[in-house]
Amino acid sequence: MLKKVFMATLSVLLFTSIISVHQITAKTVSQEPLRHEVFTILHKAFQAQLQLGNHHRTKEEAQKLLTPHFQKPYIKKFLDENMTQEAQGYITYGTDFALYYIPYFSYDEHTQITYADDGHTVYVYEHFPAVEDGPVSYGEHYECIILTKEQGIWKVSDYLYSEDLPKEMES
């Protein structure tokens, strides 16, 4: 009888341990997207932004197009800054310096990714050297996109432009 109780207890402990390890592993894996996944998220977000310049839309249609990729406060900032209202509806136009667009990252070793300790924030950033010739010039700077997990989906939540590397991104 004692042997059966011992075996049952051992089985329960072993089962509980396996389930706990599986949950910890699944949680760890799901919290931080891989580098190529981050780049795919940014590419899809940028493509959605570019589509807003294809033809006139209602503001609601523009918001719906951006919603899978961006958090609501970011969508508001982006639309307020970049959408133009015309008789036919809203549209975006190209510009050399458009705020809140996904930056022209190189998507190579120059594009850095830092994962916040909270497991729900990813910083994607790159240093851009100064450009002094051509129709557009600017000083050296960093551009950063912040991804935040919203209901299990990684979305663009903020954009930073800074001459110095923001503290959040220092390793």
C-alpha distance (Angstrom), angle and dihedral (degrees) to the residues before:
residue distance angle dihedral
M1 . . .
L2 3.80 . .
K3 3.80 89.2 .
K4 3.83 91.4 55.6
V5 3.82 92.2 50.1
F6 3.81 90.6 48.0
M7 3.82 92.1 49.4
A8 3.81 92.1 47.1
T9 3.82 91.2 49.6
L10 3.80 91.2 46.9
S11 3.81 90.8 49.4
V12 3.80 92.1 51.0
L13 3.81 92.0 48.0
L14 3.81 92.2 47.9
F15 3.80 92.0 47.9
T16 3.82 91.9 47.9
S17 3.80 91.2 49.1
I18 3.80 92.8 50.8
I19 3.82 92.1 48.7
S20 3.82 91.6 47.8
V21 3.81 93.1 50.1
H22 3.81 90.5 47.4
Q23 3.82 91.9 50.8
I24 3.81 92.8 48.2
T25 3.81 91.4 48.5
A26 3.81 93.2 46.9
K27 3.81 91.0 47.8
T28 3.80 93.0 49.5
V29 3.79 93.7 46.9
S30 3.80 94.5 47.9
Q31 3.81 97.3 48.2
E32 3.79 101.3 66.4
P33 3.79 121.3 43.5
L34 3.79 117.0 -139.8
R35 3.80 119.9 -107.8
H36 3.81 94.2 -101.2
E37 3.82 89.9 47.7
V38 3.82 90.6 53.6
F39 3.79 90.1 50.6
T40 3.81 91.0 48.8
I41 3.82 90.8 51.2
L42 3.81 90.6 51.5
H43 3.80 93.0 45.7
K44 3.82 92.4 52.6
A45 3.81 91.2 46.5
F46 3.80 91.5 50.6
Q47 3.81 91.7 48.2
A48 3.82 89.5 53.2
Q49 3.81 89.7 52.1
L50 3.80 91.6 50.0
Q51 3.81 91.9 51.1
L52 3.80 89.0 64.5
G53 3.80 88.3 71.0
N54 3.82 94.7 53.9
H55 3.81 97.6 79.7
H56 3.79 143.3 -20.2
R57 3.81 118.2 -74.0
T58 3.75 140.6 170.3
K59 3.78 116.9 -95.8
E60 3.82 88.5 -111.5
E61 3.83 91.2 54.8
A62 3.80 90.1 50.6
Q63 3.80 91.5 50.1
K64 3.80 91.3 48.3
L65 3.81 91.1 52.0
L66 3.82 91.6 52.1
T67 3.83 99.2 39.5
P68 3.84 97.3 86.0
H69 3.81 90.5 56.3
F70 3.82 107.7 30.2
Q71 3.78 137.4 47.3
K72 3.83 116.0 -115.1
P73 3.84 97.8 -107.0
Y74 3.81 89.6 51.9
I75 3.80 91.8 48.8
K76 3.81 89.8 53.4
K77 3.83 92.2 50.3
F78 3.80 91.8 46.4
L79 3.81 95.2 48.3
D80 3.81 93.8 43.4
E81 3.80 90.6 51.8
N82 3.81 101.3 39.1
M83 3.82 112.5 23.5
T84 3.76 121.0 92.4
Q85 3.79 122.0 -159.2
E86 3.80 116.4 -137.3
A87 3.78 133.3 166.1
Q88 3.84 91.1 -89.6
G89 3.83 93.8 48.9
Y90 3.81 137.9 -90.8
I91 3.80 125.7 -28.4
T92 3.80 139.7 162.4
Y93 3.78 123.7 -129.1
G94 3.77 128.7 -153.0
T95 3.77 119.3 -101.6
D96 3.78 137.5 170.6
F97 3.79 93.1 -120.0
A98 3.79 113.6 30.0
L99 3.79 116.8 167.4
Y100 3.79 120.3 -135.8
Y101 3.80 96.1 20.3
I102 3.78 115.5 126.1
P103 3.84 102.9 -93.2
Y104 3.78 122.6 -112.2
F105 3.79 93.3 -101.2
S106 3.80 116.4 -177.7
Y107 3.83 90.3 -133.0
D108 3.80 90.8 -143.9
E109 3.81 133.9 92.9
H110 3.83 89.3 -51.1
T111 3.80 92.0 64.2
Q112 3.79 107.3 81.7
I113 3.79 129.6 -159.9
T114 3.79 125.0 -159.2
Y115 3.79 122.3 -174.6
A116 3.80 116.9 -147.7
D117 3.78 118.3 -131.7
D118 3.80 90.8 -116.6
G119 3.83 91.5 72.8
H120 3.79 90.6 -132.9
T121 3.80 102.3 78.3
V122 3.80 131.4 68.9
Y123 3.81 124.9 -176.4
V124 3.80 117.0 -154.0
Y125 3.77 113.8 -173.0
E126 3.76 145.8 156.0
H127 3.78 137.3 -169.3
F128 3.80 113.5 -121.6
P129 3.81 117.3 -159.5
A130 3.78 120.4 -134.4
V131 3.80 118.1 -81.8
E132 3.78 113.9 -155.0
D133 3.79 104.3 163.4
G134 3.77 129.7 65.0
P135 3.76 131.5 41.0
V136 3.83 92.1 -53.1
S137 3.78 126.8 45.6
Y138 3.79 132.1 -179.3
G139 3.78 139.4 163.3
E140 3.76 124.9 -106.1
H141 3.77 112.0 -75.7
Y142 3.79 147.6 149.2
E143 3.77 124.6 -108.4
C144 3.76 120.4 -162.0
I145 3.76 136.8 -175.2
I146 3.78 117.8 -160.1
L147 3.79 118.2 -149.7
T148 3.79 119.0 -160.6
K149 3.78 127.4 -172.1
E150 3.81 110.3 -117.7
Q151 3.81 116.3 -175.3
G152 3.80 90.0 -24.4
I153 3.83 95.1 -47.3
W154 3.80 124.8 105.9
K155 3.81 110.6 -128.1
V156 3.78 135.9 173.6
S157 3.80 106.7 -100.1
D158 3.80 105.2 167.9
Y159 3.79 147.4 5.7
L160 3.80 125.3 -145.0
Y161 3.79 129.5 -167.0
S162 3.80 115.1 -174.1
E163 3.80 140.7 157.5
D164 3.81 89.0 -140.0
L165 3.78 130.4 46.5
P166 3.82 105.8 -94.3
K167 3.81 113.6 -119.1
E168 3.81 92.7 -118.0
M169 3.80 89.3 66.7
E170 3.77 99.0 48.6
S171 3.78 110.8 110.5
